[in-house]
Amino acid sequence: MNHKSIDINQRIPLDTLYAALESYLNSNYSEEYIMEQLRLEFKGENRLKKSLRIVNKIILRNPLLEFVEENKQSTKQAIKKKNDRNLILISLLNSSFAFSFDTLQLLGKYLSVQEVVSTETIKKALSNKYGGNRATENALYSVVPMFIEAGLIKRPTLGVYLHNADFQISTNVSKQIFIESFKMNSSLDGIQEYQLRDPYFMFLNN
């Protein structure tokens, strides 16, 4: 059985992604600057290089860059607001890595019908697509902490997650970028009203 590619095995702090996105939007993106930010979090050249590769993929080679460019000014304003910024960063993450998209969609699927979901439940579902191996587990422990940091979910105890119903956004562009990340992963040109009922969208509370 062929499994989908994972390609992510490192958590990236959202503050670092924010710095990278902001510098990109201001046309002064610098790998040296990004490395400075990453050195505050990680030790070891291999880990740093791996982290830089992931940041570059999320920001410089993102499939949604054209949309972001078309909405550059509104995006610049939106990222000044914490929740809007975090939703945009997770949208860019999910557009770059299908594994991240699938994980958030699965979290939405379970949390839309039950209050809490365990790591084991999510890992088992992901294993069907990506294989029940260490790479799947490493990827899960890379992206879920980013969802928690963004405020989309909470972790009341180790290995248990619940939806953060208090997460609210206030700009249309952050919502649109999130929708674009769904369209990209679903190979859709447009989106119908019924598709907005997909579990992925439970994280859009407003």
Secondary structure by P-SEA (a helix, b strand, c coil): cccccccccbbbbaaaaaaaaaaaaaccccaaaaaaaaaaccccaaaaaaaaaaaaaacccccaaaaaaaaaaaaaaaaccaaaaaaaaaaaaaaacaaaaaaaaaaaaaaaccccccaaaaaaaaaacccccaaaaaaaaacaaaaaaacccccccccbbbbccccccccaaaaaaaaaaaaaaacccccccccccccccccccc
